[in-house]
Amino acid sequence: MIIRLLPVRFLIAILLFLPLLCAGQIYTEETFFSRLKNDGQIAEELLSKRSVVLHSYTLTPKEISTIHESLIKTGIDAVAYFTLDGVLAGRDVADSYADYFSKREINNLVIIQKSTSAFIITITAFNGKPDFVSVGQLSWSASSSSLSDVLATVYRTALASNKKKNLLINDISETGLPVRVIDGQRAENFAYDLKVDMLAVPKFNDAELDTALAQIAKKYPLRYQLVDYTIPEKDLRSKGFLYVLRFVNTRCNMAKELLGYSVKPSESAFVSVTYPNGQVQLKTIPANTPVFKFYVRQIDSGNVFLGGKWDADTTWQQALLNYIKGFKIDLKIE
């Protein structure tokens, strides 16, 4: 079996990724990998400090078990496994995972991608921030059509340049660990205080998207202001904003799980309330279809207001329209 060390950008091109939208506050897999610079050198502290594995959701439990066994053999202390699209699902989500990684003293990221034709493993450092990797950050990557072969490459490369110092490694791959995304209380209704308080609506940092956002925001019936997405929330608060508009963007089942909805493994689709042309309709969305789901968060308390109905949609434009329409109906504002 042929194993090649390839530039990360080329590796991405051969994957069957979810549809990607690259903009300021939408942090996608494409954005993530575009920041990395493959220099062919594996991380120096890979065998001496903790790692977390970020992987394609299509990996099977058997494949994850195989991966973990190989990482133990190599000396990589992989303390937790998370799906990459879940970790990158939105600003609040990324903040929560970055905080979790920091508290668990994570030093390395092991990213494992799976397509119909290849397995790709990329190893780099965790920068300790909610964007996880910095622009121009060095990484190492390898690919193969065989999982065992690409894992063997990791084994040979890591041990050729590093001394194994991780000796107490958990035998079990830790998957499905709970990471709290919502700091405050979770409410399946709307924030009625918005009748008097102003809402901060972060822009995308993209001219075309921001033009569309400005047009849709005009449908919001109360006080709001478009703000730069990079402004820290403490600064928004000092400017008089008590609430900020947020969203998640990932697979439908993952979006529901991250926001605290009950999700059964057997559910293959979810019903969403949508308002095309302003008229209410029920839309069935397959579980693995990427969606956007908007919500409002109170800055001081962290309380999240999800709306009265599940109103995610396949485009951010329609998802935002759904949330605004539901808000107007619930508050009887037109």
C-alpha positions in Angstrom: 0.0 0.0 0.0 1.4 3.4 -1.0 1.6 6.1 1.7 2.4 9.7 0.8 3.2 12.8 2.7 1.2 15.5 1.0 0.5 19.2 1.4 -2.5 19.7 3.5 -4.4 21.8 1.0 -4.1 19.1 -1.6 -5.3 16.5 0.9 -8.4 18.6 1.6 -9.3 18.6 -2.1 -9.7 14.9 -2.2 -12.1 14.7 0.7 -15.9 14.7 0.4 -16.5 17.5 2.9 -19.7 19.1 4.0 -20.6 22.2 2.0 -18.3 24.9 3.2 -18.9 28.6 3.6 -15.7 30.6 4.5 -16.4 33.9 6.2 -15.4 35.8 9.3 -17.5 34.2 12.0 -18.2 31.0 10.1 -15.1 28.9 11.0 -15.1 25.9 8.7 -12.9 22.9 8.2 -11.6 24.6 5.1 -10.6 27.7 7.1 -9.0 25.5 9.7 -6.8 23.6 7.3 -5.9 26.7 5.2 -4.1 28.1 8.3 -1.7 25.1 8.5 1.7 24.8 6.8 2.9 21.3 6.3 6.7 21.1 6.9 7.0 17.3 7.2 8.1 17.5 10.9 6.0 15.8 13.5 5.3 17.7 16.7 8.2 17.5 19.2 5.9 17.1 22.2 3.6 14.5 20.7 4.9 11.7 22.8 5.3 13.7 26.0 2.1 15.7 26.4 -1.6 15.3 26.0 -3.4 15.2 22.7 -7.1 15.3 21.6 -8.4 13.6 18.4 -10.7 15.5 16.1 -12.1 13.3 13.5 -14.6 12.9 10.6 -18.1 11.9 11.9 -18.0 9.0 9.5 -15.4 7.1 11.4 -16.9 3.9 12.9 -16.5 2.8 16.5 -14.3 0.0 15.3 -12.1 2.4 13.4 -11.8 4.6 16.4 -10.8 1.6 18.5 -8.2 0.7 16.0 -6.9 4.3 16.0 -6.7 4.4 19.8 -4.8 1.1 20.0 -2.3 2.4 17.5 -1.9 5.7 19.3 -1.2 3.9 22.6 1.4 1.8 20.9 3.0 5.0 19.4 3.0 6.7 22.8 0.4 9.4 22.0 -1.8 10.2 25.0 -5.2 10.8 23.2 -7.4 11.8 26.1 -10.6 12.5 24.2 -12.2 12.1 20.7 -14.5 14.7 19.2 -16.0 15.2 15.7 -14.2 18.0 13.9 -17.4 19.5 12.5 -18.9 19.6 16.0 -15.9 21.4 17.5 -16.0 24.0 14.7 -19.8 24.4 14.8 -19.9 28.0 15.9 -18.4 30.7 18.1 -19.9 29.7 21.4 -19.1 26.1 20.6 -15.5 26.8 19.8 -15.1 28.9 22.9 -16.4 26.0 25.0 -14.1 23.4 23.4 -11.0 25.6 23.6 -11.7 26.2 27.3 -12.2 22.4 27.8 -8.9 21.6 26.0 -7.0 24.2 28.0 -8.4 22.8 31.3 -7.3 19.3 30.3 -3.9 20.6 29.4 -4.1 19.6 25.7 -1.0 20.4 23.7 -1.5 18.5 20.5 -4.3 18.1 17.9 -4.5 14.8 16.0 -7.0 15.3 13.1 -8.2 12.2 11.4 -10.3 12.6 8.2 -12.0 9.9 6.3 -13.3 10.0 2.7 -14.5 7.3 0.4 -10.9 6.9 -0.9 -8.5 7.9 1.9 -7.7 8.3 5.5 -5.7 11.5 6.3 -4.0 12.2 9.6 -2.8 15.7 10.4 -0.9 16.5 13.6 -0.3 20.0 14.9 -0.2 21.9 18.1 -3.2 23.4 19.9 -2.7 27.2 20.2 -4.8 27.5 23.3 -7.3 29.8 21.6 -10.9 29.3 20.2 -9.5 29.2 16.6 -7.4 26.1 17.7 -4.6 26.8 15.2 -2.8 29.9 14.1 -2.2 31.2 10.6 1.0 29.7 9.2 1.2 27.1 12.0 3.4 24.1 11.2 1.9 20.7 10.9 2.6 17.1 9.7 0.3 15.1 7.5 0.1 11.7 5.8 -2.6 9.8 3.8 -3.4 6.3 2.6 -6.3 4.3 1.4 -5.6 2.0 4.4 -6.2 3.1 8.0 -3.7 0.6 9.3 -1.0 1.9 6.9 -1.4 5.5 7.7 -1.3 4.7 11.4 1.9 2.8 10.8 3.4 5.9 9.2 2.5 7.9 12.3 4.1 5.2 14.5 7.4 5.1 12.5 7.7 8.9 12.1 6.9 9.8 15.7 9.3 7.3 17.2 12.0 8.1 14.8 12.3 11.7 16.0 10.8 11.6 19.6 11.3 9.7 22.8 8.2 8.1 24.3 7.5 9.8 27.6 3.7 9.2 27.9 3.5 6.0 29.9 0.1 6.2 31.6 -2.4 6.2 28.7 -6.1 5.3 29.0 -6.8 2.0 27.4 -10.2 3.1 26.4 -10.9 5.7 23.7 -13.0 8.5 25.4 -15.7 9.4 23.0 -19.0 11.3 23.6 -17.6 13.3 26.5 -19.9 16.1 27.5 -18.6 19.6 26.8 -21.0 22.3 28.1 -21.7 24.8 25.3 -24.4 26.7 27.2 -23.0 28.4 30.3 -26.3 29.7 31.6 -29.8 28.4 31.5 -31.3 27.0 28.4 -34.7 28.2 27.3 -36.8 27.0 24.4 -38.5 30.3 24.1 -37.5 33.9 23.1 -35.9 36.6 25.2 -38.8 38.9 26.0 -36.5 41.5 27.5 -35.5 42.3 23.9 -38.6 44.5 23.9 -36.4 47.0 25.7 -32.9 45.8 25.3 -30.8 46.1 22.1 -29.5 43.1 20.2 -26.0 42.9 18.9 -25.9 41.2 15.4 -22.3 40.2 14.5 -21.4 40.7 10.8 -19.6 38.0 8.7 -16.7 40.1 7.6 -17.6 39.5 4.0 -19.2 42.2 1.9 -21.7 40.0 0.1 -22.8 38.2 3.2 -23.0 41.4 5.2 -25.2 43.0 2.6 -27.6 40.1 2.8 -27.4 40.1 6.6 -28.3 43.8 6.7 -31.4 43.2 4.5 -32.6 40.3 6.6 -31.9 42.1 9.9 -34.3 44.9 8.8 -37.1 42.3 9.4 -36.2 42.2 13.0 -38.9 44.3 14.7 -37.0 45.7 17.7 -33.8 47.5 18.4 -30.6 46.0 17.0 -27.2 47.0 15.6 -24.8 45.2 13.3 -21.4 44.9 14.9 -18.0 43.6 14.0 -17.7 39.9 14.8 -14.3 40.4 16.4 -15.5 42.8 19.2 -15.2 41.1 22.6 -18.4 40.6 24.4 -17.2 42.6 27.4 -16.9 45.6 24.9 -20.3 44.9 23.5 -21.6 45.0 27.1 -19.9 48.3 27.8 -21.6 49.7 24.7 -25.0 48.8 26.1 -25.7 45.5 24.5 -27.3 42.9 26.8 -27.9 40.2 24.1 -26.0 38.9 21.1 -27.2 36.8 18.2 -25.4 33.5 17.7 -25.7 30.4 15.6 -24.4 26.9 15.1 -23.5 25.4 11.7 -23.1 21.7 11.5 -25.0 18.5 10.8 -28.6 18.7 11.9 -28.3 16.0 14.6 -25.0 17.5 15.9 -26.6 21.0 16.0 -29.5 19.7 18.2 -27.1 17.8 20.5 -24.8 20.8 21.0 -27.8 23.0 21.9 -29.1 20.5 24.4 -32.0 19.0 22.5 -32.8 15.3 23.0 -31.4 13.3 20.1 -31.9 9.5 19.6 -29.2 7.6 17.7 -31.9 6.0 15.6 -33.3 9.3 14.4 -32.5 9.7 10.7 -34.2 13.1 10.1 -35.7 16.0 12.0 -38.7 18.2 11.3 -38.0 21.9 11.2 -40.4 24.8 11.2 -39.6 27.2 8.3 -41.2 30.2 6.7 -40.6 30.4 3.0 -42.3 33.5 1.6 -43.5 34.2 5.2 -45.8 31.2 5.3 -45.3 28.4 7.9 -44.2 25.0 6.6 -42.7 21.9 8.1 -39.5 20.7 6.5 -37.9 17.3 7.0 -34.1 17.5 7.1 -31.9 14.4 7.1 -29.8 14.0 10.3 -26.4 14.4 8.5 -27.4 17.4 6.4 -25.6 20.6 7.4 -27.9 23.3 8.9 -27.7 26.7 10.6 -29.6 27.3 13.8 -29.8 30.8 15.3 -30.4 31.7 18.9 -29.9 34.7 21.2 -27.6 34.7 24.3 -27.7 37.0 27.2 -24.1 38.3 27.6 -24.0 38.6 31.4 -25.7 35.4 32.4 -24.9 33.2 29.5 -28.6 32.2 29.3 -29.6 31.0 25.8 -32.9 31.5 24.1 -33.5 29.0 21.3 -37.0 29.9 20.3 -40.2 28.0 20.7 -39.7 25.5 17.9 -36.8 23.8 16.1 -36.3 26.2 13.1 -32.9 25.2 11.7 -32.5 25.4 7.9 -30.0 24.5 5.2 -29.0 28.2 4.6 -28.1 30.8 7.1 -30.4 33.3 5.4 -33.5 31.1 5.8 -32.5 30.0 9.3 -32.3 33.6 10.4 -35.6 34.5 8.7 -37.1 31.5 10.5 -35.9 32.7 13.9 -37.0 36.3 13.3 -40.5 35.2 12.1 -40.9 32.9 15.1 -39.9 35.7 17.4 -42.5 38.1 15.8 -45.2 35.5 16.0 -44.4 34.6 19.7 -44.3 38.2 20.8 -47.2 39.2 18.6 -45.2 41.8 16.8 -45.6 42.6 13.1 
